[in-house]
């Protein structure tokens, strides 16, 4: 680049800082994944319950358990519908955002506290279950080889669980794309395992002399004394069929675990967002409605009643041992099942970390927690401090439970049901509070004159609410541990919010009213910042040869950016979004590494726009004396095909184009190089090809 171009864009000085020509911004918020990967992240939790839900449910409600698990899996489609309606309204959706918008801060803190309890337990129950399967395989192998030694299943389960949590903690520190890739591979392997075991199990049943349907468990509800919890001495309740059904439904509830991650993963779904989200929901539904109930049915139909109690924590491994074929082949299948089980249960740990990280970030964004939690990792751009907190809580839970899967399973139900109750109730209220057009609505809506009745939403809420109330009295472990954790976390959030509020008011010297106004304004993103001495494709991080440059400066005027993101095929073209940082003092050209407040606000809106659509962009700040010159100079150095800007409040479109064209003539020495200038407004475009 010539001296003339250098002096036009930045005035030189002896300091290193003044050599900065480009500030490159990076954030994990620009990472998007396919619907298959999104489905894999959710299935990691929702599908993993197949490994333990059948054994746990049977202990409380008897042989009818598979039917209730099937009913829960069918009902999960209705739960998914809640997220399909809410997520396009709240790109960073889930329980917290929806409840906060509809019911206010206090209810939002209660709901998010219950939800975090759910996520904190998801990791331990899944990883401990994986450890139990592995310990069971080792013990069976030792026993069949005549070795009189047994490993302690709980101790080994705890050790394996802690290793799994630490592994996925580090994967998430590296970023959602890394962790979703692992989740997808596990999803594929688990699908293969499910098809093999269920198909082989059906073949085994067909090969028997008895008719196939005679093996199905009886439709007879047989609740144990433990199933009634604190109501076990209330004899008259036991004669009410509906109460018994709700109790049984509640004891099968773990099969619903993982649905909330739909709301958390929506942000990462790539364009076209809603269409891909629908596909992800269908994939999740088909996978779980086949495998989870299928395993539970086969466990009862293949494993004899007197032997099945030994496989309560290892149900699929037990199924493998009773498949048709020689013993050596069944042992191989059991080994395969256990290895896959450890993988899918590990994926549930990943899901819990992804979900908890998203939820806590939503809370931190609302200034309930300090910005310290949201500080991005210097290398990976992830909120590693939140991830550290989640890992510590999960490991502590494993140590406190001593690897007992029943204790973890019982406690787990509290967070699952109450987070869904808050979500469904908020969605009912939202229909009346926010009447924006929906891209999709939960079906069964009745309109009588001006009265709108969301019957579908109300039905989902009522089922969840009555199940939750029943669980309060029939699951003592869940109720006690859940209330203690939820209340404790709620108090922590409330105190933290108060302290943070006072600190911000003092630092920024603002009143309480000003704080509340700022709190409810747009969220400010955090970015990793790198300063570069040359404007090159390598320094910007763009890999594709075809590029377009979008210049932005007004957070309220991003229509041109939105249009470019929608129309660009990101497989072929990179989108570079640029701010020209014009020096306020022409004599002082020192370049700060930190983003200025208006730059952070502007790029936060850029993040919102990219997230809403589901396509990534590259973001840069170019220090300059002349904004128009910086745009064309950057376009020249990056060899972009198009430059797109918004309509200026200061200049007419023809004047803008004229100035840009003149500057291009002074910069471009290659007459064969052409560029298209576009000024995009809400309803029209102005173009000039140079």
C-alpha positions as CSV (number, residue, x, y, z in Angstrom):
1,X,0.0,0.0,0.0
2,X,1.3,3.5,-0.9
3,X,2.2,6.2,1.6
4,X,-0.7,8.3,0.3
5,X,-3.2,5.6,1.2
6,X,-1.6,5.1,4.6
7,X,-1.8,8.8,5.6
8,X,-5.4,9.1,4.4
9,X,-6.6,6.3,6.7
10,X,-4.4,6.8,9.7
11,X,-1.9,9.4,10.8
12,X,1.4,7.9,11.8
13,X,3.2,8.4,15.1
14,X,6.2,6.7,16.7
15,X,4.0,4.6,19.1
16,X,3.1,1.0,18.4
17,X,-0.5,1.7,19.1
18,X,-0.8,4.2,16.4
19,X,0.3,1.5,13.9
20,X,-3.1,-0.1,14.4
21,X,-5.1,-0.1,11.2
22,X,-7.7,-2.7,12.1
23,X,-9.5,-3.9,15.2
24,X,-10.9,-7.4,14.7
25,X,-13.8,-8.5,17.0
26,X,-14.6,-12.1,17.7
27,X,-17.4,-13.8,19.7
28,X,-18.8,-17.3,20.0
29,X,-22.2,-15.7,19.4
30,X,-21.5,-15.9,15.6
31,X,-21.3,-19.7,15.7
32,X,-24.3,-21.5,14.1
33,X,-25.0,-25.3,13.7
34,X,-27.2,-27.5,11.5
35,X,-30.6,-28.9,12.6
36,X,-29.0,-32.3,12.9
37,X,-26.4,-31.0,15.4
38,X,-29.0,-29.1,17.3
39,X,-31.1,-32.2,17.5
40,X,-28.1,-34.2,18.7
41,X,-27.4,-31.7,21.5
42,X,-31.0,-32.1,22.8
43,X,-31.1,-35.9,22.3
44,X,-28.0,-36.1,24.3
45,X,-30.2,-35.5,27.4
46,X,-33.7,-36.4,26.2
47,X,-32.5,-39.7,24.6
48,X,-30.1,-40.7,27.3
49,X,-33.0,-41.3,29.8
50,X,-33.6,-44.6,27.9
51,X,-30.7,-46.0,29.8
52,X,-32.2,-45.5,33.3
53,X,-35.8,-44.3,33.2
54,X,-37.3,-47.8,32.7
55,X,-35.7,-49.3,35.8
56,X,-36.4,-46.3,38.0
57,X,-40.1,-46.0,36.9
58,X,-40.8,-49.8,37.3
59,X,-39.7,-49.6,41.0
60,X,-42.5,-47.1,41.7
61,X,-45.3,-47.9,39.3
62,X,-44.8,-51.6,38.3
63,X,-44.9,-53.2,34.9
64,X,-47.1,-50.6,33.5
65,X,-44.1,-48.2,33.4
66,X,-43.3,-48.6,29.6
67,X,-46.9,-47.4,28.7
68,X,-46.4,-44.2,30.8
69,X,-43.0,-43.7,29.3
70,X,-44.5,-43.9,25.9
71,X,-47.2,-41.4,26.9
72,X,-44.5,-39.1,28.2
73,X,-42.6,-39.3,24.9
74,X,-45.7,-38.5,22.9
75,X,-46.5,-35.6,25.3
76,X,-42.9,-34.3,24.7
77,X,-44.0,-33.3,21.2
78,X,-46.5,-30.9,22.8
79,X,-43.7,-29.6,25.0
80,X,-41.6,-29.0,21.9
81,X,-44.5,-27.0,20.5
82,X,-44.1,-24.5,23.3
83,X,-40.5,-23.8,22.3
84,X,-41.4,-23.7,18.6
85,X,-43.8,-20.8,19.3
86,X,-41.7,-18.9,21.8
87,X,-38.2,-19.2,20.3
88,X,-38.8,-17.0,17.2
89,X,-40.2,-14.3,19.6
90,X,-37.2,-14.6,21.9
91,X,-34.1,-15.7,20.0
92,X,-32.3,-16.3,23.3
93,X,-35.4,-17.8,24.7
94,X,-36.1,-20.6,27.2
95,X,-37.8,-20.3,30.5
96,X,-36.0,-17.2,31.8
97,X,-36.7,-14.8,29.0
98,X,-40.3,-15.8,28.5
99,X,-41.2,-15.8,32.2
100,X,-39.4,-12.5,32.8
101,X,-41.2,-10.8,30.0
102,X,-44.6,-12.1,31.0
103,X,-44.5,-12.5,34.8
104,X,-41.6,-10.2,35.9
105,X,-38.2,-10.5,37.6
106,X,-39.3,-12.4,40.8
107,X,-41.0,-15.2,38.9
108,X,-38.1,-15.3,36.4
109,X,-35.6,-15.8,39.2
110,X,-37.7,-18.6,40.8
111,X,-38.1,-20.4,37.4
112,X,-34.4,-20.1,36.5
113,X,-33.4,-21.3,39.9
114,X,-35.5,-24.5,39.4
115,X,-34.1,-24.8,35.9
116,X,-30.5,-24.6,37.0
117,X,-31.3,-27.3,39.6
118,X,-32.4,-29.4,36.7
119,X,-29.2,-28.8,34.7
120,X,-27.0,-29.3,37.7
121,X,-28.5,-32.7,38.3
122,X,-28.7,-33.7,34.6
123,X,-24.9,-34.0,34.4
124,X,-24.5,-36.1,37.5
125,X,-27.4,-38.5,36.9
126,X,-26.3,-39.2,33.3
127,X,-22.6,-39.5,34.0
128,X,-23.1,-41.6,37.1
129,X,-25.5,-43.9,35.1
130,X,-22.7,-44.2,32.5
131,X,-20.3,-45.2,35.2
132,X,-22.8,-47.7,36.6
133,X,-23.1,-49.3,33.1
134,X,-19.3,-49.5,32.8
135,X,-18.9,-51.0,36.3
136,X,-21.6,-53.6,35.5
137,X,-19.9,-54.6,32.3
138,X,-16.5,-55.1,34.1
139,X,-18.1,-57.1,36.9
140,X,-20.1,-59.3,34.5
141,X,-16.9,-59.9,32.5
142,X,-14.9,-60.8,35.6
143,X,-17.7,-63.1,36.9
144,X,-18.1,-65.0,33.6
145,X,-14.3,-65.5,33.4
146,X,-14.3,-67.0,36.9
147,X,-12.5,-64.1,38.6
148,X,-13.7,-63.6,42.1
149,X,-13.4,-59.8,42.3
150,X,-16.0,-57.1,42.0
151,X,-15.3,-53.4,41.6
152,X,-17.4,-51.1,43.8
153,X,-20.0,-49.8,41.4
154,X,-20.7,-46.5,43.2
155,X,-17.1,-45.5,43.6
156,X,-16.3,-46.4,40.0
157,X,-19.4,-44.6,38.8
158,X,-18.4,-41.4,40.7
159,X,-14.8,-41.5,39.2
160,X,-16.1,-42.0,35.7
161,X,-18.8,-39.3,36.1
162,X,-16.2,-36.7,37.3
163,X,-13.9,-37.5,34.3
164,X,-16.9,-37.2,31.9
165,X,-17.9,-33.8,33.3
166,X,-14.3,-32.5,33.2
167,X,-14.1,-33.6,29.5
168,X,-17.2,-31.9,28.3
169,X,-16.5,-28.8,30.5
170,X,-13.3,-28.4,28.4
171,X,-15.1,-29.0,25.1
172,X,-17.6,-26.3,25.9
173,X,-14.8,-23.9,26.9
174,X,-13.6,-24.4,23.3
175,X,-17.1,-23.6,21.9
176,X,-20.6,-24.9,20.9
177,X,-19.4,-26.0,17.5
178,X,-16.8,-28.3,19.1
179,X,-19.2,-29.8,21.6
180,X,-22.1,-30.1,19.0
181,X,-19.7,-32.1,16.8
182,X,-19.1,-34.6,19.5
183,X,-22.8,-34.7,20.3
184,X,-23.7,-35.4,16.7
185,X,-21.2,-38.4,16.5
186,X,-22.7,-39.8,19.7
187,X,-26.2,-39.3,18.3
188,X,-25.4,-41.3,15.2
189,X,-23.7,-44.2,17.2
190,X,-26.6,-44.3,19.6
191,X,-29.1,-44.4,16.8
192,X,-27.3,-47.4,15.3
193,X,-27.3,-49.1,18.8
194,X,-31.0,-48.5,19.2
195,X,-31.9,-49.9,15.8
196,X,-29.7,-53.0,16.5
197,X,-31.0,-53.7,20.0
198,X,-34.7,-53.1,19.3
199,X,-34.7,-55.0,16.0
200,X,-32.9,-57.9,17.5
201,X,-35.1,-57.8,20.5
202,X,-38.3,-58.0,18.3
203,X,-36.7,-60.8,16.4
204,X,-36.0,-62.7,19.6
205,X,-39.6,-62.3,20.7
206,X,-40.9,-63.5,17.3
207,X,-38.7,-66.5,17.5
208,X,-40.3,-67.7,20.7
209,X,-43.2,-70.2,20.8
210,X,-45.6,-67.8,22.6
211,X,-47.5,-65.2,20.5
212,X,-45.6,-61.9,20.2
213,X,-48.3,-59.8,21.9
214,X,-48.5,-62.1,24.8
215,X,-45.1,-60.8,26.0
216,X,-46.4,-57.2,26.4
217,X,-46.7,-56.1,30.1
218,X,-50.2,-55.9,31.5
219,X,-52.0,-52.6,31.6
220,X,-52.3,-52.8,35.3
221,X,-51.3,-49.9,37.6
222,X,-49.5,-51.2,40.6
223,X,-48.0,-48.3,42.7
224,X,-45.5,-49.2,45.4
225,X,-45.7,-47.7,48.9
226,X,-42.7,-45.5,48.1
227,X,-44.6,-44.1,45.0
228,X,-47.1,-42.3,47.3
229,X,-44.4,-40.5,49.3
230,X,-45.9,-38.4,52.1
231,X,-49.4,-39.6,51.0
232,X,-48.8,-43.3,51.7
233,X,-51.0,-43.3,54.8
234,X,-53.9,-41.4,53.2
235,X,-55.9,-44.5,52.2
236,X,-58.8,-42.7,50.5
237,X,-56.5,-41.1,47.9
238,X,-55.4,-44.6,46.7
239,X,-58.9,-45.3,45.5
240,X,-59.0,-42.2,43.2
241,X,-57.9,-43.4,39.7
242,X,-57.0,-39.9,38.4
243,X,-54.6,-39.3,41.4
244,X,-52.9,-42.7,40.8
245,X,-52.5,-41.8,37.1
246,X,-50.9,-38.4,38.0
247,X,-48.6,-40.1,40.5
248,X,-47.5,-42.7,37.9
249,X,-47.1,-39.9,35.3
250,X,-44.9,-38.0,37.8
251,X,-42.7,-41.0,38.4
252,X,-42.1,-41.3,34.7
253,X,-41.3,-37.7,34.3
254,X,-37.6,-38.1,33.9
255,X,-38.3,-39.1,30.3
256,X,-39.1,-35.4,29.6
257,X,-35.6,-34.2,30.7
258,X,-33.8,-32.2,28.0
259,X,-36.8,-30.3,26.5
260,X,-35.6,-26.9,27.9
261,X,-32.4,-27.2,25.9
262,X,-34.6,-26.6,22.8
263,X,-35.0,-23.1,24.0
264,X,-31.3,-22.7,24.7
265,X,-30.0,-24.2,21.5
266,X,-32.4,-22.2,19.2
267,X,-29.9,-19.3,19.1
268,X,-27.3,-21.6,17.5
269,X,-29.6,-23.0,14.8
270,X,-28.5,-21.9,11.3
271,X,-30.5,-20.2,8.6
272,X,-33.4,-20.8,7.8
273,X,-33.9,-20.8,11.6
274,X,-37.6,-21.7,12.1
275,X,-37.6,-24.3,9.3
276,X,-34.5,-26.0,10.7
277,X,-35.8,-25.8,14.2
278,X,-38.9,-27.7,13.1
279,X,-36.8,-30.3,11.5
280,X,-34.7,-30.7,14.7
281,X,-37.9,-31.2,16.7
282,X,-39.1,-33.9,14.3
283,X,-35.7,-35.7,14.5
284,X,-35.7,-35.5,18.3
285,X,-39.3,-36.8,18.5
286,X,-38.8,-39.8,16.2
287,X,-35.5,-40.7,17.9
288,X,-36.9,-40.6,21.5
289,X,-40.4,-42.0,20.9
290,X,-38.9,-45.1,19.4
291,X,-35.8,-45.7,21.5
292,X,-36.8,-44.7,25.1
293,X,-40.2,-46.6,25.3
294,X,-38.7,-49.3,23.1
295,X,-36.0,-50.1,25.6
296,X,-38.4,-50.0,28.5
297,X,-40.8,-52.5,26.8
298,X,-38.0,-54.9,25.8
299,X,-36.6,-54.8,29.3
300,X,-39.9,-56.2,30.7
301,X,-40.6,-58.5,27.7
302,X,-37.1,-60.2,27.6
303,X,-35.6,-60.1,31.1
304,X,-37.3,-62.6,33.5
305,X,-38.9,-61.0,36.6
306,X,-36.6,-62.7,39.1
307,X,-33.5,-61.5,37.2
308,X,-34.6,-58.0,36.2
309,X,-33.9,-56.3,39.6
310,X,-30.1,-57.0,39.0
311,X,-30.4,-54.8,35.8
312,X,-32.3,-51.8,37.2
313,X,-29.2,-49.6,36.6
314,X,-28.2,-51.5,33.5
315,X,-31.4,-52.2,31.7
316,X,-30.1,-52.2,28.1
317,X,-27.2,-54.3,29.1
318,X,-29.7,-56.8,30.6
319,X,-31.6,-56.8,27.3
320,X,-28.4,-57.7,25.4
321,X,-27.9,-60.7,27.6
322,X,-31.3,-62.2,26.7
323,X,-31.2,-61.7,22.9
324,X,-31.4,-64.6,20.6
325,X,-27.9,-66.0,19.8
326,X,-24.8,-67.6,21.4
327,X,-23.4,-66.3,24.6
328,X,-20.2,-64.9,23.1
329,X,-22.2,-62.8,20.7
330,X,-24.5,-61.5,23.4
331,X,-21.4,-60.5,25.5
332,X,-20.1,-58.6,22.5
333,X,-23.5,-56.8,22.1
334,X,-23.5,-56.0,25.8
335,X,-20.1,-54.5,25.5
336,X,-21.2,-52.4,22.5
337,X,-24.4,-51.3,24.4
338,X,-22.4,-50.2,27.4
339,X,-19.8,-48.3,25.4
340,X,-22.6,-46.5,23.5
341,X,-24.4,-46.0,26.8
342,X,-21.4,-44.2,28.3
343,X,-21.2,-42.1,25.2
344,X,-24.9,-41.0,25.1
345,X,-25.0,-40.5,28.8
346,X,-21.9,-38.4,28.4
347,X,-23.7,-36.4,25.7
348,X,-26.3,-35.6,28.3
349,X,-23.6,-34.0,30.4
350,X,-22.7,-31.9,27.4
351,X,-26.4,-30.9,27.1
352,X,-26.6,-29.9,30.7
353,X,-23.5,-27.7,30.4
354,X,-24.7,-26.1,27.2
355,X,-28.1,-25.4,28.7
356,X,-26.9,-24.2,32.1
357,X,-24.3,-21.9,30.4
358,X,-27.0,-20.4,28.2
359,X,-29.4,-19.8,31.1
360,X,-26.8,-18.3,33.5
361,X,-25.7,-16.0,30.6
362,X,-29.3,-14.8,30.2
363,X,-29.4,-14.0,33.9
364,X,-26.0,-12.2,33.7
365,X,-27.1,-10.2,30.7
366,X,-29.9,-8.8,32.7
367,X,-27.4,-7.5,35.3
368,X,-28.6,-10.0,37.9
369,X,-25.1,-11.3,38.0
370,X,-22.0,-9.2,37.4
371,X,-20.3,-8.9,34.0
372,X,-17.4,-10.8,35.5
373,X,-19.2,-14.0,34.7
374,X,-19.6,-13.1,31.0
375,X,-16.0,-12.2,30.4
376,X,-15.1,-14.2,27.3
377,X,-12.2,-16.6,27.1
378,X,-9.2,-14.9,25.5
379,X,-8.7,-17.7,23.0
380,X,-12.1,-19.3,22.4
381,X,-14.5,-16.4,23.2
382,X,-16.7,-18.5,25.4
383,X,-18.0,-17.6,28.9
384,X,-15.6,-19.9,30.6
385,X,-16.3,-18.6,34.2
386,X,-19.9,-19.7,33.9
387,X,-18.7,-23.1,32.7
388,X,-16.3,-23.4,35.6
389,X,-19.2,-22.7,38.0
390,X,-21.4,-25.4,36.4
391,X,-18.7,-28.0,36.5
392,X,-18.0,-27.3,40.2
393,X,-21.7,-27.7,41.1
394,X,-22.0,-30.9,39.2
395,X,-18.9,-32.5,40.6
396,X,-20.1,-31.5,44.1
397,X,-23.5,-33.1,43.5
398,X,-21.8,-36.4,42.4
399,X,-19.7,-36.4,45.6
400,X,-22.7,-35.6,47.8
401,X,-24.9,-38.3,46.3
402,X,-22.1,-40.9,46.5
403,X,-23.0,-42.2,43.0
404,X,-26.5,-43.4,44.0
405,X,-28.6,-43.3,40.8
406,X,-32.0,-43.6,42.7
407,X,-31.3,-40.5,44.9
408,X,-30.2,-38.5,41.9
409,X,-33.2,-39.7,39.9
410,X,-35.7,-38.7,42.6
411,X,-34.2,-35.3,43.2
412,X,-34.0,-34.7,39.4
413,X,-37.8,-34.5,38.9
414,X,-38.3,-31.2,40.7
415,X,-36.4,-29.0,38.3
416,X,-37.8,-30.7,35.2
417,X,-41.5,-30.3,36.1
418,X,-41.4,-26.8,37.6
419,X,-39.4,-25.2,34.9
420,X,-41.9,-26.6,32.4
421,X,-44.8,-25.3,34.5
422,X,-43.5,-21.8,34.6
423,X,-42.7,-22.0,30.8
424,X,-46.2,-23.2,29.9
425,X,-48.0,-20.7,32.1
426,X,-45.9,-17.8,30.8
427,X,-46.8,-18.9,27.2
428,X,-50.5,-18.7,28.0
429,X,-50.1,-15.2,29.5
430,X,-47.9,-14.2,26.5
431,X,-50.8,-14.8,24.1
432,X,-52.6,-11.9,25.8
433,X,-49.7,-9.7,26.6
434,X,-47.8,-9.9,23.4
435,X,-50.0,-10.0,20.3
436,X,-47.3,-9.8,17.7
437,X,-47.8,-12.2,14.8
438,X,-46.3,-15.6,15.4
439,X,-44.3,-17.6,12.9
440,X,-46.0,-20.7,14.4
441,X,-48.6,-21.2,17.1
442,X,-49.4,-24.2,19.4
443,X,-52.6,-25.6,17.8
444,X,-56.1,-25.7,19.2
445,X,-56.9,-22.0,19.3
446,X,-60.5,-20.7,19.6
447,X,-61.6,-17.2,18.8
448,X,-65.1,-16.1,19.9
449,X,-65.5,-12.6,18.7
450,X,-62.6,-10.6,20.2
451,X,-61.9,-13.3,22.9
452,X,-58.9,-15.5,22.1
453,X,-58.7,-18.9,23.9
454,X,-55.4,-20.8,23.5
455,X,-56.9,-24.1,24.4
456,X,-53.8,-26.1,23.4
457,X,-51.5,-24.0,25.6
458,X,-53.9,-24.2,28.5
459,X,-54.2,-28.0,28.2
460,X,-50.4,-28.4,28.3
461,X,-50.2,-26.1,31.3
462,X,-52.9,-27.9,33.3
463,X,-51.3,-31.3,32.7
464,X,-47.9,-30.0,33.8
465,X,-49.3,-28.1,36.8
466,X,-51.3,-30.9,38.3
467,X,-48.4,-33.3,37.8
468,X,-46.1,-30.9,39.5
469,X,-48.5,-30.5,42.5
470,X,-48.8,-34.3,42.8
471,X,-45.0,-34.6,42.7
472,X,-44.7,-32.2,45.6
473,X,-46.3,-34.7,47.9
474,X,-45.2,-38.0,46.4
475,X,-41.4,-37.3,45.8
476,X,-40.0,-36.2,49.2
477,X,-36.4,-36.3,48.1
478,X,-37.1,-34.1,45.0
479,X,-39.3,-31.7,47.0
480,X,-36.9,-31.2,49.9
481,X,-33.7,-30.9,47.8
482,X,-35.4,-29.0,45.0
483,X,-36.9,-26.4,47.4
484,X,-33.7,-26.0,49.3
485,X,-31.6,-25.5,46.1
486,X,-34.2,-23.3,44.3
487,X,-34.6,-21.1,47.4
488,X,-30.9,-20.8,48.0
489,X,-30.2,-19.9,44.4
490,X,-33.1,-17.5,44.3
491,X,-31.6,-15.7,47.4
492,X,-28.2,-15.6,45.8
493,X,-29.6,-14.1,42.6
494,X,-31.6,-11.5,44.6
495,X,-28.7,-10.5,46.7
496,X,-26.3,-10.4,43.7
497,X,-28.8,-8.3,41.8
498,X,-29.1,-5.8,44.6
499,X,-25.3,-5.5,45.0
500,X,-24.7,-5.3,41.3
501,X,-27.4,-2.6,41.0
502,X,-25.7,-0.5,43.7
503,X,-22.3,-0.9,42.2
504,X,-23.4,0.1,38.7
505,X,-25.4,3.1,40.0
506,X,-22.3,4.3,41.9
507,X,-19.8,3.7,39.1
508,X,-21.9,5.2,36.4
509,X,-23.3,7.9,38.7
510,X,-26.9,7.2,37.7
511,X,-30.3,7.2,39.6
512,X,-32.4,4.1,40.3
513,X,-34.8,5.1,37.5
514,X,-32.0,5.5,35.0
515,X,-30.6,2.1,36.1
516,X,-34.0,0.4,35.5
517,X,-34.4,2.1,32.1
518,X,-30.9,0.9,31.1
519,X,-31.5,-2.5,32.5
520,X,-34.5,-3.0,30.2
521,X,-32.7,-1.7,27.2
522,X,-30.8,-3.9,24.7
523,X,-28.2,-6.3,25.9
524,X,-24.6,-5.3,25.4
525,X,-22.4,-8.1,24.1
526,X,-18.8,-8.8,25.1
527,X,-16.2,-9.3,22.4
528,X,-12.6,-10.4,22.2
529,X,-10.6,-7.6,20.5
530,X,-7.4,-8.0,18.5
531,X,-5.5,-5.1,16.9
532,X,-3.8,-5.6,13.5
533,X,-1.3,-3.5,11.6
534,X,-2.5,-4.5,8.1
535,X,-6.0,-4.9,6.6
536,X,-5.9,-8.3,5.0
537,X,-8.2,-11.2,4.6
538,X,-6.0,-13.2,6.9
539,X,-6.2,-10.6,9.7
540,X,-10.0,-10.4,9.4
541,X,-10.3,-14.2,9.5
542,X,-12.2,-14.5,6.2
543,X,-11.4,-17.7,4.2
544,X,-13.7,-17.4,1.2
545,X,-12.5,-15.5,-1.9
546,X,-15.9,-13.9,-2.5
547,X,-16.6,-11.2,0.1
548,X,-19.0,-8.3,0.7
549,X,-18.5,-5.4,3.0
550,X,-21.3,-3.8,5.0
551,X,-20.6,-0.5,6.7
552,X,-22.7,0.2,9.8
553,X,-22.9,3.2,12.1
554,X,-26.4,3.5,13.5
555,X,-27.9,0.7,15.7
556,X,-31.3,1.9,14.7
557,X,-30.6,1.6,11.0
558,X,-29.5,-1.9,10.1
559,X,-32.0,-2.7,7.4
560,X,-29.2,-2.9,4.8
561,X,-27.3,-5.4,7.0
562,X,-30.4,-7.5,7.5
563,X,-31.1,-7.6,3.8
564,X,-27.5,-8.6,3.0
565,X,-27.5,-11.4,5.6
566,X,-30.8,-12.8,4.2
567,X,-29.7,-12.8,0.6
568,X,-26.1,-14.0,1.0
569,X,-25.1,-17.6,0.6
570,X,-22.5,-17.9,3.4
571,X,-21.2,-21.2,1.9
572,X,-19.9,-19.1,-1.0
573,X,-19.5,-15.5,0.4
574,X,-18.2,-14.0,3.6
575,X,-20.0,-11.0,5.1
576,X,-17.7,-8.4,6.7
577,X,-19.4,-5.8,8.9
578,X,-17.3,-2.7,9.5
579,X,-17.4,0.4,11.7
580,X,-15.2,3.4,10.8
581,X,-13.9,4.8,14.0
582,X,-13.4,8.5,13.1
583,X,-10.9,10.3,15.4
584,X,-12.6,12.9,17.5
585,X,-9.4,14.9,17.7
586,X,-7.5,15.1,14.3
587,X,-4.2,15.7,16.1
588,X,-4.6,12.7,18.5
589,X,-4.8,9.4,16.7
590,X,-4.0,6.9,19.4
591,X,-6.0,3.8,19.0
592,X,-7.5,2.1,22.0
593,X,-7.8,-1.7,22.1
594,X,-11.1,-1.4,24.0
595,X,-14.4,-0.9,22.2
596,X,-16.1,2.5,22.8
597,X,-19.6,2.4,24.2
598,X,-21.3,3.3,21.0
599,X,-19.3,0.7,19.1
600,X,-20.2,-2.0,21.6
601,X,-23.8,-1.0,21.4
602,X,-23.7,-1.1,17.6
603,X,-22.0,-4.4,17.3
604,X,-24.4,-5.9,19.9
605,X,-27.2,-5.0,17.5
606,X,-25.2,-6.7,14.7
607,X,-25.1,-9.8,16.9
608,X,-28.8,-9.7,17.5
609,X,-29.5,-9.4,13.7
610,X,-27.1,-12.3,12.8
611,X,-28.5,-14.5,15.6
612,X,-32.1,-13.8,14.6
613,X,-31.4,-14.9,11.0
614,X,-28.8,-17.6,11.8
615,X,-25.9,-16.6,9.7
616,X,-22.3,-15.6,10.8
617,X,-20.5,-12.3,10.0
618,X,-17.0,-11.0,10.5
619,X,-16.9,-7.8,12.5
620,X,-14.1,-5.1,12.3
621,X,-13.4,-1.6,13.4
622,X,-11.2,0.6,11.2
623,X,-9.7,3.7,12.8
624,X,-9.7,6.6,10.3
625,X,-9.8,10.4,9.7
626,X,-12.4,9.9,6.9
627,X,-15.2,7.3,7.2
628,X,-15.9,7.1,3.4
629,X,-12.2,6.7,2.6
630,X,-11.9,3.9,5.3
631,X,-14.8,2.0,3.7
632,X,-13.3,2.1,0.2
633,X,-9.8,1.5,1.4
634,X,-10.9,-1.6,3.4
635,X,-12.9,-2.8,0.4
636,X,-9.8,-2.5,-1.8
637,X,-7.5,-4.3,0.6
638,X,-10.0,-7.1,1.3
639,X,-10.9,-7.5,-2.5
640,X,-14.6,-7.4,-1.8
641,X,-17.2,-7.7,-4.6
642,X,-19.7,-5.3,-3.1
643,X,-19.9,-2.5,-0.6
644,X,-23.3,-2.0,1.0
645,X,-24.2,1.0,3.2
646,X,-27.4,2.4,4.7
647,X,-29.0,5.7,3.9
648,X,-27.2,8.7,5.4
649,X,-29.1,11.3,7.5
650,X,-26.6,13.9,6.3
651,X,-26.1,13.2,2.6
652,X,-28.4,12.4,-0.3
653,X,-27.9,8.9,-1.9
654,X,-26.4,10.4,-5.1
655,X,-23.9,12.4,-3.1
656,X,-22.9,9.3,-1.1
657,X,-22.4,7.3,-4.2
658,X,-20.4,10.2,-5.8
659,X,-18.1,10.5,-2.9
660,X,-17.5,6.8,-2.6
661,X,-16.9,6.6,-6.4
662,X,-14.3,9.4,-6.3
663,X,-12.4,7.8,-3.5
664,X,-12.4,4.4,-5.3
665,X,-10.8,6.1,-8.2
666,X,-7.9,7.4,-6.1
667,X,-7.4,4.0,-4.4
668,X,-7.9,1.5,-7.2
669,X,-4.9,1.4,-9.6
670,X,-6.2,-1.7,-11.3
671,X,-8.7,-0.7,-14.0
672,X,-9.7,-4.4,-14.4
673,X,-11.0,-4.5,-10.8
674,X,-14.6,-3.7,-10.4
675,X,-16.9,-3.1,-7.4
676,X,-20.6,-2.6,-6.9
677,X,-21.8,0.1,-4.5
678,X,-25.2,-0.3,-3.0
679,X,-27.2,2.0,-0.7
680,X,-30.0,0.0,0.8
681,X,-33.1,1.6,2.4
682,X,-36.2,0.0,3.8
683,X,-38.1,0.2,0.6
684,X,-35.6,0.8,-2.3
685,X,-31.9,0.6,-3.4
686,X,-29.4,2.8,-5.2
687,X,-26.6,1.2,-7.1
688,X,-23.4,2.2,-8.9
689,X,-21.0,-0.2,-10.6
690,X,-17.4,1.0,-10.6
